[in-house]
Amino acid sequence: MDAVRDSLAQSYNTAKRALSTAPPNHAYLHWDAPGVQEIKPDEETKAHQIANTMNKMQKHNFDKHRHAFRATHVKTQGLVKGTLTVPSSLPPHLSQGLFAHPGTYQIASRYANEPVFLQPDTKPGPRGMAIKVFNVHGERLDTPDNEGLSTQDFFFNNAPMIELTDIDTCLEIMQLREKYFDSPNGLAMALKLRTDALKQHAPGMLPNTNMISHSMYTQSAFRFGDHYGHMALFPVLPEMKEKSGEAVSSSGSHTQISDWLFDYFKGAPAKYEFKIQLGTSPAHHPTEDASIVWDEVTAPYQTIGTVEFPVQDSFDQERRVFWEDHMVLDLWKGLAAHRPLGSINRLRKVVYGRSQKRRDELNAKKSSFIQSIDEMP
């Protein structure tokens, strides 16, 4: 049955590709070719407006919990250490940036809920995963305090698109979220009045299942050496995939997801394929509208590495406090070969630093960019 299904899918995709107006799948476009990015003159102003709004939401959380969190992905679900392995057999078009250097890299990773408040796990919503890769060398992005670093950060969510779309939409939605911070029903009503209401409600439609089974996506585009693309992580082990049938009950535990991750990592390792889609056309593979899912027929996923986590305590309290209060991750503090692209990423250049500063101020602590896995408990 599986063979028949795969054969039908392959035939469908072949026909679909033949009808597509996209360039050939191997005609990878250069990352700074005309049309890949379209930078607007007012982006810096709007990025600071978004940062101001998100700082207000950080203060709302502080007023509730007497503790400051990140501006998004507030609730920690699990923290693990592992490895990223880059094979030596990658073809030239995939041997780019970090992935041009085969070997095994130590990594630290955090699973989290995406919303800006401490949401109970009984509420469906986006789930995220962050990875910090250590001992990474190469030309760095020209951003403050980046030159002396030797890490590369990657952020993923469990949907291949992001409803925030672009800098203009992001500003509007963040202002609504701040306005209705204490009124989920008020926010839902405000979103229903928008022309993109269905898209804005998409996060709440995601399956509320065991996170260990989720595929994870960067959602937005990044430079990939000479090219540009979307990256993703896909579960490999049957033990991970079978957990997709475990759904959080509406009357279940508020900590169900972290409990499931703890139980999983207590007895089994995890393994993901690290893959990338490479863009061939701004019209078919845009960077400026991050709500568009790139068609896998015209931009198929290609494997560039393997992420593995051994059996461990995924909710060690010392590690959790260290990450939440001291760890800093920033897509703009990395290699030039993995430059974030699109306005949804360009705004992060402002927002991440402002979020870190506000968190440090409210908690009276100093966070930092750690440079060794041994610095993390």
BALOBA-1460 file (C-alpha; in Angstrom, 3 decimals):
// residues 377
<rec num="1" residu="m" x="0.000" y="0.000" z="0.000"/>
<rec num="2" residu="d" x="2.809" y="2.410" z="0.859"/>
<rec num="3" residu="a" x="4.521" y="1.676" z="-2.451"/>
<rec num="4" residu="v" x="1.316" y="2.414" z="-4.373"/>
<rec num="5" residu="r" x="0.788" y="5.652" z="-2.465"/>
<rec num="6" residu="d" x="4.381" y="6.748" z="-3.084"/>
<rec num="7" residu="s" x="4.087" y="5.933" z="-6.780"/>
<rec num="8" residu="l" x="0.878" y="7.968" z="-7.121"/>
<rec num="9" residu="a" x="2.445" y="10.886" z="-5.231"/>
<rec num="10" residu="q" x="5.499" y="10.802" z="-7.470"/>
<rec num="11" residu="s" x="3.340" y="10.790" z="-10.615"/>
<rec num="12" residu="y" x="1.285" y="13.712" z="-9.307"/>
<rec num="13" residu="n" x="4.375" y="15.720" z="-8.428"/>
<rec num="14" residu="t" x="5.956" y="15.027" z="-11.816"/>
<rec num="15" residu="a" x="2.860" y="16.327" z="-13.583"/>
<rec num="16" residu="k" x="2.636" y="19.316" z="-11.264"/>
<rec num="17" residu="r" x="6.286" y="20.182" z="-11.873"/>
<rec num="18" residu="a" x="5.803" y="19.949" z="-15.632"/>
<rec num="19" residu="l" x="2.963" y="22.487" z="-15.435"/>
<rec num="20" residu="s" x="4.814" y="24.890" z="-13.149"/>
<rec num="21" residu="t" x="6.261" y="28.140" z="-14.479"/>
<rec num="22" residu="a" x="9.075" y="28.047" z="-11.904"/>
<rec num="23" residu="p" x="12.651" y="27.712" z="-13.195"/>
<rec num="24" residu="p" x="14.209" y="24.244" z="-13.181"/>
<rec num="25" residu="n" x="14.709" y="22.891" z="-9.659"/>
<rec num="26" residu="h" x="18.503" y="23.029" z="-9.987"/>
<rec num="27" residu="a" x="18.605" y="26.636" z="-11.281"/>
<rec num="28" residu="y" x="19.375" y="28.023" z="-7.824"/>
<rec num="29" residu="l" x="19.193" y="31.804" z="-7.672"/>
<rec num="30" residu="h" x="21.984" y="33.855" z="-6.115"/>
<rec num="31" residu="w" x="21.006" y="35.172" z="-2.691"/>
<rec num="32" residu="d" x="21.380" y="38.850" z="-3.655"/>
<rec num="33" residu="a" x="19.939" y="38.639" z="-7.170"/>
<rec num="34" residu="p" x="17.444" y="41.382" z="-8.111"/>
<rec num="35" residu="g" x="14.034" y="40.762" z="-6.546"/>
<rec num="36" residu="v" x="15.180" y="38.405" z="-3.805"/>
<rec num="37" residu="q" x="14.879" y="41.235" z="-1.267"/>
<rec num="38" residu="e" x="12.993" y="44.526" z="-1.440"/>
<rec num="39" residu="i" x="14.009" y="46.757" z="1.467"/>
<rec num="40" residu="k" x="11.637" y="49.628" z="2.277"/>
<rec num="41" residu="p" x="12.938" y="52.977" z="3.598"/>
<rec num="42" residu="d" x="10.767" y="52.980" z="6.758"/>
<rec num="43" residu="e" x="11.748" y="49.531" z="8.044"/>
<rec num="44" residu="e" x="14.063" y="50.738" z="10.827"/>
<rec num="45" residu="t" x="11.335" y="52.969" z="12.277"/>
<rec num="46" residu="k" x="8.783" y="50.171" z="12.158"/>
<rec num="47" residu="a" x="11.225" y="47.685" z="13.678"/>
<rec num="48" residu="h" x="11.669" y="49.985" z="16.686"/>
<rec num="49" residu="q" x="7.879" y="50.367" z="16.948"/>
<rec num="50" residu="i" x="7.601" y="46.569" z="17.061"/>
<rec num="51" residu="a" x="10.363" y="46.425" z="19.683"/>
<rec num="52" residu="n" x="8.557" y="49.046" z="21.792"/>
<rec num="53" residu="t" x="5.359" y="47.012" z="21.621"/>
<rec num="54" residu="m" x="7.094" y="43.777" z="22.527"/>
<rec num="55" residu="n" x="8.889" y="45.468" z="25.426"/>
<rec num="56" residu="k" x="5.450" y="46.454" z="26.738"/>
<rec num="57" residu="m" x="4.369" y="42.815" z="26.599"/>
<rec num="58" residu="q" x="7.520" y="41.812" z="28.458"/>
<rec num="59" residu="k" x="6.506" y="44.290" z="31.148"/>
<rec num="60" residu="h" x="2.977" y="42.837" z="31.238"/>
<rec num="61" residu="n" x="4.501" y="39.412" z="31.907"/>
<rec num="62" residu="f" x="6.771" y="40.874" z="34.564"/>
<rec num="63" residu="d" x="3.832" y="42.528" z="36.305"/>
<rec num="64" residu="k" x="2.040" y="39.164" z="36.397"/>
<rec num="65" residu="h" x="4.920" y="36.893" z="37.342"/>
<rec num="66" residu="r" x="7.551" y="39.255" z="38.779"/>
<rec num="67" residu="h" x="9.955" y="37.816" z="36.227"/>
<rec num="68" residu="a" x="10.857" y="38.951" z="32.729"/>
<rec num="69" residu="f" x="10.916" y="36.580" z="29.771"/>
<rec num="70" residu="r" x="11.834" y="36.797" z="26.108"/>
<rec num="71" residu="a" x="9.483" y="38.768" z="23.898"/>
<rec num="72" residu="t" x="8.217" y="35.525" z="22.300"/>
<rec num="73" residu="h" x="8.618" y="31.778" z="22.920"/>
<rec num="74" residu="v" x="8.122" y="32.473" z="26.598"/>
<rec num="75" residu="k" x="7.379" y="29.008" z="27.986"/>
<rec num="76" residu="t" x="10.222" y="26.498" z="28.117"/>
<rec num="77" residu="q" x="9.200" y="22.913" z="27.319"/>
<rec num="78" residu="g" x="12.571" y="21.201" z="27.217"/>
<rec num="79" residu="l" x="16.325" y="21.830" z="27.093"/>
<rec num="80" residu="v" x="18.756" y="19.335" z="25.598"/>
<rec num="81" residu="k" x="22.357" y="19.020" z="24.469"/>
<rec num="82" residu="g" x="23.365" y="17.122" z="21.373"/>
<rec num="83" residu="t" x="25.234" y="17.223" z="18.076"/>
<rec num="84" residu="l" x="24.879" y="18.465" z="14.513"/>
<rec num="85" residu="t" x="26.726" y="16.287" z="12.024"/>
<rec num="86" residu="v" x="27.588" y="17.685" z="8.598"/>
<rec num="87" residu="p" x="28.512" y="14.917" z="6.124"/>
<rec num="88" residu="s" x="31.608" y="15.090" z="3.929"/>
<rec num="89" residu="s" x="29.670" y="13.976" z="0.863"/>
<rec num="90" residu="l" x="27.566" y="17.090" z="0.240"/>
<rec num="91" residu="p" x="27.544" y="18.350" z="-3.375"/>
<rec num="92" residu="p" x="28.897" y="21.872" z="-4.044"/>
<rec num="93" residu="h" x="25.501" y="23.598" z="-4.011"/>
<rec num="94" residu="l" x="24.837" y="22.238" z="-0.484"/>
<rec num="95" residu="s" x="28.395" y="22.625" z="0.809"/>
<rec num="96" residu="q" x="27.809" y="26.228" z="1.868"/>
<rec num="97" residu="g" x="28.484" y="28.297" z="4.990"/>
<rec num="98" residu="l" x="28.591" y="26.154" z="8.122"/>
<rec num="99" residu="f" x="27.762" y="23.143" z="5.956"/>
<rec num="100" residu="a" x="30.934" y="23.589" z="3.916"/>
<rec num="101" residu="h" x="32.853" y="22.223" z="6.899"/>
<rec num="102" residu="p" x="32.123" y="18.522" z="7.520"/>
<rec num="103" residu="g" x="32.252" y="17.272" z="11.068"/>
<rec num="104" residu="t" x="30.307" y="16.978" z="14.280"/>
<rec num="105" residu="y" x="29.364" y="20.134" z="16.177"/>
<rec num="106" residu="q" x="28.113" y="20.369" z="19.731"/>
<rec num="107" residu="i" x="24.706" y="22.036" z="20.040"/>
<rec num="108" residu="a" x="22.294" y="23.217" z="22.710"/>
<rec num="109" residu="s" x="18.574" y="23.287" z="22.008"/>
<rec num="110" residu="r" x="15.374" y="24.585" z="23.602"/>
<rec num="111" residu="y" x="11.795" y="23.454" z="22.921"/>
<rec num="112" residu="a" x="9.196" y="26.135" z="23.724"/>
<rec num="113" residu="n" x="5.676" y="27.433" z="23.234"/>
<rec num="114" residu="e" x="5.687" y="30.386" z="20.828"/>
<rec num="115" residu="p" x="3.121" y="32.778" z="22.412"/>
<rec num="116" residu="v" x="4.148" y="35.901" z="24.337"/>
<rec num="117" residu="f" x="2.565" y="34.696" z="27.591"/>
<rec num="118" residu="l" x="2.772" y="31.587" z="29.779"/>
<rec num="119" residu="q" x="0.123" y="29.585" z="27.983"/>
<rec num="120" residu="p" x="-1.154" y="26.280" z="29.433"/>
<rec num="121" residu="d" x="-0.362" y="23.324" z="27.211"/>
<rec num="122" residu="t" x="-4.075" y="22.593" z="26.861"/>
<rec num="123" residu="k" x="-4.273" y="25.578" z="24.502"/>
<rec num="124" residu="p" x="-3.185" y="24.798" z="20.927"/>
<rec num="125" residu="g" x="-0.653" y="27.088" z="19.326"/>
<rec num="126" residu="p" x="2.750" y="27.236" z="17.645"/>
<rec num="127" residu="r" x="5.641" y="25.331" z="19.192"/>
<rec num="128" residu="g" x="9.228" y="26.325" z="18.602"/>
<rec num="129" residu="m" x="12.739" y="24.963" z="18.726"/>
<rec num="130" residu="a" x="16.009" y="26.900" z="18.927"/>
<rec num="131" residu="i" x="19.480" y="25.529" z="18.274"/>
<rec num="132" residu="k" x="22.847" y="27.080" z="19.122"/>
<rec num="133" residu="v" x="25.781" y="25.510" z="17.271"/>
<rec num="134" residu="f" x="29.253" y="25.850" z="18.814"/>
<rec num="135" residu="n" x="32.769" y="26.105" z="17.349"/>
<rec num="136" residu="v" x="31.588" y="27.648" z="14.081"/>
<rec num="137" residu="h" x="34.182" y="29.605" z="12.102"/>
<rec num="138" residu="g" x="34.041" y="31.788" z="9.023"/>
<rec num="139" residu="e" x="33.187" y="35.306" z="7.921"/>
<rec num="140" residu="r" x="30.717" y="36.863" z="10.365"/>
<rec num="141" residu="l" x="27.809" y="39.207" z="9.721"/>
<rec num="142" residu="d" x="28.753" y="42.840" z="10.183"/>
<rec num="143" residu="t" x="26.681" y="43.402" z="13.330"/>
<rec num="144" residu="p" x="27.778" y="44.766" z="16.732"/>
<rec num="145" residu="d" x="29.746" y="42.380" z="18.975"/>
<rec num="146" residu="n" x="29.553" y="39.574" z="16.410"/>
<rec num="147" residu="e" x="33.156" y="39.437" z="15.227"/>
<rec num="148" residu="g" x="34.502" y="37.600" z="18.268"/>
<rec num="149" residu="l" x="31.738" y="34.976" z="18.425"/>
<rec num="150" residu="s" x="32.019" y="31.372" z="17.226"/>
<rec num="151" residu="t" x="28.385" y="30.225" z="17.291"/>
<rec num="152" residu="q" x="25.489" y="29.980" z="14.851"/>
<rec num="153" residu="d" x="21.848" y="30.123" z="15.948"/>
<rec num="154" residu="f" x="18.861" y="28.600" z="14.140"/>
<rec num="155" residu="f" x="15.178" y="29.101" z="15.051"/>
<rec num="156" residu="f" x="12.347" y="26.784" z="14.020"/>
<rec num="157" residu="n" x="8.564" y="26.547" z="14.480"/>
<rec num="158" residu="n" x="6.184" y="23.681" z="13.788"/>
<rec num="159" residu="a" x="4.552" y="25.366" z="10.777"/>
<rec num="160" residu="p" x="6.244" y="26.052" z="7.408"/>
<rec num="161" residu="m" x="4.909" y="29.622" z="7.277"/>
<rec num="162" residu="i" x="4.493" y="32.502" z="9.704"/>
<rec num="163" residu="e" x="1.251" y="34.444" z="9.856"/>
<rec num="164" residu="l" x="3.115" y="37.667" z="10.735"/>
<rec num="165" residu="t" x="4.015" y="37.750" z="7.020"/>
<rec num="166" residu="d" x="6.165" y="40.910" z="6.807"/>
<rec num="167" residu="i" x="7.169" y="43.953" z="8.835"/>
<rec num="168" residu="d" x="3.915" y="45.850" z="8.219"/>
<rec num="169" residu="t" x="1.689" y="42.936" z="9.227"/>
<rec num="170" residu="c" x="3.936" y="42.134" z="12.169"/>
<rec num="171" residu="l" x="3.586" y="45.671" z="13.535"/>
<rec num="172" residu="e" x="-0.214" y="45.544" z="13.258"/>
<rec num="173" residu="i" x="-0.498" y="42.117" z="14.903"/>
<rec num="174" residu="m" x="1.927" y="42.900" z="17.711"/>
<rec num="175" residu="q" x="0.025" y="46.070" z="18.535"/>
<rec num="176" residu="l" x="-3.198" y="44.042" z="18.706"/>
<rec num="177" residu="r" x="-1.568" y="41.406" z="20.906"/>
<rec num="178" residu="e" x="-0.340" y="44.072" z="23.280"/>
<rec num="179" residu="k" x="-3.701" y="45.860" z="23.340"/>
<rec num="180" residu="y" x="-5.555" y="42.635" z="24.160"/>
<rec num="181" residu="f" x="-2.784" y="41.022" z="26.212"/>
<rec num="182" residu="d" x="-5.230" y="40.153" z="29.013"/>
<rec num="183" residu="s" x="-8.185" y="39.486" z="26.724"/>
<rec num="184" residu="p" x="-7.797" y="36.477" z="24.392"/>
<rec num="185" residu="n" x="-11.422" y="36.832" z="23.325"/>
<rec num="186" residu="g" x="-10.889" y="40.493" z="22.496"/>
<rec num="187" residu="l" x="-7.856" y="39.592" z="20.386"/>
<rec num="188" residu="a" x="-9.780" y="36.858" z="18.586"/>
<rec num="189" residu="m" x="-12.573" y="39.298" z="17.742"/>
<rec num="190" residu="a" x="-10.094" y="41.914" z="16.484"/>
<rec num="191" residu="l" x="-8.367" y="39.359" z="14.270"/>
<rec num="192" residu="k" x="-11.706" y="38.245" z="12.803"/>
<rec num="193" residu="l" x="-12.198" y="41.754" z="11.425"/>
<rec num="194" residu="r" x="-9.000" y="41.607" z="9.379"/>
<rec num="195" residu="t" x="-8.903" y="40.723" z="5.697"/>
<rec num="196" residu="d" x="-6.310" y="38.069" z="6.536"/>
<rec num="197" residu="a" x="-8.375" y="36.656" z="9.407"/>
<rec num="198" residu="l" x="-7.971" y="33.016" z="8.341"/>
<rec num="199" residu="k" x="-4.199" y="33.364" z="8.177"/>
<rec num="200" residu="q" x="-4.045" y="35.067" z="11.578"/>
<rec num="201" residu="h" x="-6.054" y="32.271" z="13.177"/>
<rec num="202" residu="a" x="-3.890" y="29.549" z="11.586"/>
<rec num="203" residu="p" x="-1.603" y="29.168" z="14.638"/>
<rec num="204" residu="g" x="-4.546" y="28.091" z="16.770"/>
<rec num="205" residu="m" x="-5.374" y="25.382" z="14.233"/>
<rec num="206" residu="l" x="-2.048" y="23.563" z="14.619"/>
<rec num="207" residu="p" x="-2.304" y="20.055" z="16.104"/>
<rec num="208" residu="n" x="-1.728" y="20.124" z="19.850"/>
<rec num="209" residu="t" x="0.345" y="16.952" z="19.968"/>
<rec num="210" residu="n" x="3.581" y="15.645" z="21.424"/>
<rec num="211" residu="m" x="6.360" y="18.001" z="20.285"/>
<rec num="212" residu="i" x="8.888" y="15.233" z="19.778"/>
<rec num="213" residu="s" x="6.918" y="14.188" z="16.679"/>
<rec num="214" residu="h" x="6.847" y="17.642" z="15.081"/>
<rec num="215" residu="s" x="8.704" y="18.709" z="11.983"/>
<rec num="216" residu="m" x="10.260" y="22.143" z="12.519"/>
<rec num="217" residu="y" x="10.701" y="24.962" z="9.985"/>
<rec num="218" residu="t" x="12.629" y="28.239" z="9.858"/>
<rec num="219" residu="q" x="9.491" y="29.735" z="8.222"/>
<rec num="220" residu="s" x="11.531" y="32.595" z="6.764"/>
<rec num="221" residu="a" x="14.396" y="32.686" z="4.273"/>
<rec num="222" residu="f" x="18.139" y="32.796" z="4.833"/>
<rec num="223" residu="r" x="21.197" y="33.147" z="2.716"/>
<rec num="224" residu="f" x="22.796" y="29.757" z="2.156"/>
<rec num="225" residu="g" x="26.249" y="30.622" z="0.864"/>
<rec num="226" residu="d" x="25.778" y="31.473" z="-2.803"/>
<rec num="227" residu="h" x="22.060" y="30.707" z="-2.678"/>
<rec num="228" residu="y" x="19.045" y="31.265" z="-0.401"/>
<rec num="229" residu="g" x="16.478" y="28.992" z="1.141"/>
<rec num="230" residu="h" x="14.219" y="27.715" z="3.913"/>
<rec num="231" residu="m" x="15.591" y="25.186" z="6.414"/>
<rec num="232" residu="a" x="13.776" y="22.513" z="8.400"/>
<rec num="233" residu="l" x="14.187" y="19.610" z="10.812"/>
<rec num="234" residu="f" x="12.350" y="16.325" z="10.245"/>
<rec num="235" residu="p" x="12.044" y="13.534" z="12.858"/>
<rec num="236" residu="v" x="13.781" y="10.325" z="11.793"/>
<rec num="237" residu="l" x="13.191" y="7.722" z="14.503"/>
<rec num="238" residu="p" x="9.965" y="5.661" z="14.578"/>
<rec num="239" residu="e" x="9.766" y="6.323" z="18.335"/>
<rec num="240" residu="m" x="9.463" y="10.035" z="17.591"/>
<rec num="241" residu="k" x="6.997" y="9.749" z="14.727"/>
<rec num="242" residu="e" x="4.595" y="7.480" z="16.601"/>
<rec num="243" residu="k" x="4.117" y="10.160" z="19.260"/>
<rec num="244" residu="s" x="2.107" y="12.212" z="16.733"/>
<rec num="245" residu="g" x="-0.950" y="10.322" z="17.942"/>
<rec num="246" residu="e" x="-0.619" y="11.759" z="21.453"/>
<rec num="247" residu="a" x="-2.882" y="14.816" z="21.646"/>
<rec num="248" residu="v" x="-3.224" y="17.140" z="24.632"/>
<rec num="249" residu="s" x="-6.691" y="16.880" z="26.147"/>
<rec num="250" residu="s" x="-8.590" y="20.121" z="26.781"/>
<rec num="251" residu="s" x="-8.868" y="18.969" z="30.389"/>
<rec num="252" residu="g" x="-5.282" y="17.752" z="30.568"/>
<rec num="253" residu="s" x="-2.234" y="18.976" z="32.434"/>
<rec num="254" residu="h" x="-0.983" y="22.534" z="31.941"/>
<rec num="255" residu="t" x="2.512" y="21.009" z="31.654"/>
<rec num="256" residu="q" x="1.623" y="18.075" z="29.405"/>
<rec num="257" residu="i" x="4.100" y="18.897" z="26.621"/>
<rec num="258" residu="s" x="7.127" y="19.319" z="28.883"/>
<rec num="259" residu="d" x="6.049" y="16.168" z="30.745"/>
<rec num="260" residu="w" x="5.931" y="14.227" z="27.479"/>
<rec num="261" residu="l" x="9.353" y="15.517" z="26.407"/>
<rec num="262" residu="f" x="10.800" y="14.619" z="29.809"/>
<rec num="263" residu="d" x="9.372" y="11.095" z="29.613"/>
<rec num="264" residu="y" x="10.638" y="10.656" z="26.048"/>
<rec num="265" residu="f" x="14.204" y="11.834" z="26.627"/>
<rec num="266" residu="k" x="14.400" y="9.813" z="29.843"/>
<rec num="267" residu="g" x="14.274" y="6.623" z="27.808"/>
<rec num="268" residu="a" x="15.095" y="7.346" z="24.169"/>
<rec num="269" residu="p" x="17.319" y="9.499" z="21.933"/>
<rec num="270" residu="a" x="16.028" y="11.868" z="19.256"/>
<rec num="271" residu="k" x="17.253" y="12.295" z="15.695"/>
<rec num="272" residu="y" x="16.316" y="14.829" z="13.007"/>
<rec num="273" residu="e" x="17.303" y="15.270" z="9.376"/>
<rec num="274" residu="f" x="18.432" y="18.871" z="8.773"/>
<rec num="275" residu="k" x="17.222" y="19.884" z="5.305"/>
<rec num="276" residu="i" x="16.987" y="22.932" z="3.065"/>
<rec num="277" residu="q" x="14.822" y="24.147" z="0.182"/>
<rec num="278" residu="l" x="16.787" y="26.309" z="-2.264"/>
<rec num="279" residu="g" x="14.991" y="29.123" z="-4.070"/>
<rec num="280" residu="t" x="15.044" y="29.580" z="-7.834"/>
<rec num="281" residu="s" x="12.680" y="32.532" z="-8.278"/>
<rec num="282" residu="p" x="11.410" y="35.391" z="-6.061"/>
<rec num="283" residu="a" x="7.968" y="34.892" z="-7.579"/>
<rec num="284" residu="h" x="7.794" y="31.242" z="-6.529"/>
<rec num="285" residu="h" x="10.133" y="31.335" z="-3.524"/>
<rec num="286" residu="p" x="9.729" y="34.792" z="-1.957"/>
<rec num="287" residu="t" x="11.585" y="36.191" z="1.028"/>
<rec num="288" residu="e" x="9.390" y="39.235" z="1.642"/>
<rec num="289" residu="d" x="6.155" y="37.319" z="2.298"/>
<rec num="290" residu="a" x="6.950" y="34.729" z="4.955"/>
<rec num="291" residu="s" x="3.342" y="33.467" z="4.959"/>
<rec num="292" residu="i" x="3.877" y="31.733" z="1.618"/>
<rec num="293" residu="v" x="4.826" y="28.073" z="1.874"/>
<rec num="294" residu="w" x="7.432" y="27.160" z="-0.711"/>
<rec num="295" residu="d" x="6.174" y="24.342" z="-2.903"/>
<rec num="296" residu="e" x="8.275" y="21.217" z="-2.364"/>
<rec num="297" residu="v" x="7.722" y="20.281" z="-6.004"/>
<rec num="298" residu="t" x="9.634" y="23.343" z="-7.235"/>
<rec num="299" residu="a" x="11.941" y="23.569" z="-4.208"/>
<rec num="300" residu="p" x="12.416" y="20.035" z="-2.848"/>
<rec num="301" residu="y" x="14.016" y="19.543" z="0.560"/>
<rec num="302" residu="q" x="17.637" y="18.351" z="0.420"/>
<rec num="303" residu="t" x="19.502" y="16.878" z="3.392"/>
<rec num="304" residu="i" x="22.473" y="18.866" z="4.706"/>
<rec num="305" residu="g" x="23.018" y="17.339" z="8.137"/>
<rec num="306" residu="t" x="21.765" y="15.325" z="11.084"/>
<rec num="307" residu="v" x="20.783" y="16.567" z="14.546"/>
<rec num="308" residu="e" x="20.927" y="14.058" z="17.414"/>
<rec num="309" residu="f" x="20.126" y="14.259" z="21.127"/>
<rec num="310" residu="p" x="21.016" y="11.409" z="23.507"/>
<rec num="311" residu="v" x="18.976" y="10.259" z="26.492"/>
<rec num="312" residu="q" x="19.025" y="12.987" z="29.178"/>
<rec num="313" residu="d" x="17.009" y="15.042" z="31.663"/>
<rec num="314" residu="s" x="15.203" y="17.492" z="29.366"/>
<rec num="315" residu="f" x="13.862" y="19.659" z="32.193"/>
<rec num="316" residu="d" x="16.838" y="20.141" z="34.481"/>
<rec num="317" residu="q" x="15.956" y="23.182" z="36.607"/>
<rec num="318" residu="e" x="19.482" y="24.603" z="36.729"/>
<rec num="319" residu="r" x="19.681" y="24.394" z="32.952"/>
<rec num="320" residu="r" x="16.230" y="25.948" z="32.547"/>
<rec num="321" residu="v" x="17.053" y="28.955" z="34.751"/>
<rec num="322" residu="f" x="20.394" y="29.426" z="32.995"/>
<rec num="323" residu="w" x="18.789" y="29.460" z="29.553"/>
<rec num="324" residu="e" x="15.851" y="31.666" z="30.504"/>
<rec num="325" residu="d" x="17.926" y="34.243" z="32.395"/>
<rec num="326" residu="h" x="21.411" y="34.132" z="30.883"/>
<rec num="327" residu="m" x="21.376" y="32.654" z="27.384"/>
<rec num="328" residu="v" x="21.176" y="34.902" z="24.331"/>
<rec num="329" residu="l" x="20.329" y="33.715" z="20.832"/>
<rec num="330" residu="d" x="20.250" y="36.004" z="17.827"/>
<rec num="331" residu="l" x="19.977" y="35.170" z="14.129"/>
<rec num="332" residu="w" x="22.023" y="38.305" z="13.374"/>
<rec num="333" residu="k" x="24.983" y="37.111" z="15.430"/>
<rec num="334" residu="g" x="26.140" y="34.438" z="13.021"/>
<rec num="335" residu="l" x="27.902" y="33.704" z="9.761"/>
<rec num="336" residu="a" x="27.577" y="36.043" z="6.782"/>
<rec num="337" residu="a" x="26.794" y="32.925" z="4.747"/>
<rec num="338" residu="h" x="23.538" y="32.515" z="6.700"/>
<rec num="339" residu="r" x="22.314" y="36.114" z="6.628"/>
<rec num="340" residu="p" x="18.595" y="36.394" z="7.528"/>
<rec num="341" residu="l" x="16.529" y="37.589" z="4.544"/>
<rec num="342" residu="g" x="13.154" y="39.315" z="4.185"/>
<rec num="343" residu="s" x="11.596" y="42.050" z="6.317"/>
<rec num="344" residu="i" x="10.334" y="39.528" z="8.900"/>
<rec num="345" residu="n" x="14.011" y="38.739" z="9.538"/>
<rec num="346" residu="r" x="15.403" y="42.245" z="9.144"/>
<rec num="347" residu="l" x="13.150" y="43.484" z="11.965"/>
<rec num="348" residu="r" x="14.745" y="40.875" z="14.234"/>
<rec num="349" residu="k" x="18.040" y="42.768" z="14.000"/>
<rec num="350" residu="v" x="16.400" y="45.445" z="16.186"/>
<rec num="351" residu="v" x="13.865" y="43.427" z="18.177"/>
<rec num="352" residu="y" x="16.182" y="40.735" z="19.561"/>
<rec num="353" residu="g" x="18.635" y="43.171" z="21.075"/>
<rec num="354" residu="r" x="15.857" y="45.288" z="22.556"/>
<rec num="355" residu="s" x="14.192" y="42.175" z="24.023"/>
<rec num="356" residu="q" x="17.471" y="41.039" z="25.595"/>
<rec num="357" residu="k" x="18.103" y="44.477" z="27.094"/>
<rec num="358" residu="r" x="14.616" y="44.731" z="28.609"/>
<rec num="359" residu="r" x="14.799" y="41.225" z="30.056"/>
<rec num="360" residu="d" x="18.151" y="41.999" z="31.682"/>
<rec num="361" residu="e" x="16.874" y="45.298" z="33.100"/>
<rec num="362" residu="l" x="13.762" y="43.813" z="34.691"/>
<rec num="363" residu="n" x="15.548" y="40.764" z="36.099"/>
<rec num="364" residu="a" x="18.637" y="42.753" z="37.199"/>
<rec num="365" residu="k" x="20.816" y="40.114" z="35.521"/>
<rec num="366" residu="k" x="23.275" y="40.007" z="32.660"/>
<rec num="367" residu="s" x="22.719" y="37.613" z="29.761"/>
<rec num="368" residu="s" x="25.453" y="36.721" z="27.292"/>
<rec num="369" residu="f" x="26.416" y="34.832" z="24.147"/>
<rec num="370" residu="i" x="28.041" y="31.713" z="25.554"/>
<rec num="371" residu="q" x="30.819" y="30.275" z="23.427"/>
<rec num="372" residu="s" x="31.108" y="26.743" z="24.789"/>
<rec num="373" residu="i" x="28.602" y="24.003" z="25.509"/>
<rec num="374" residu="d" x="30.359" y="23.583" z="28.862"/>
<rec num="375" residu="e" x="29.125" y="27.010" z="29.983"/>
<rec num="376" residu="m" x="25.591" y="25.610" z="30.011"/>
<rec num="377" residu="p" x="24.614" y="23.359" z="32.964"/>
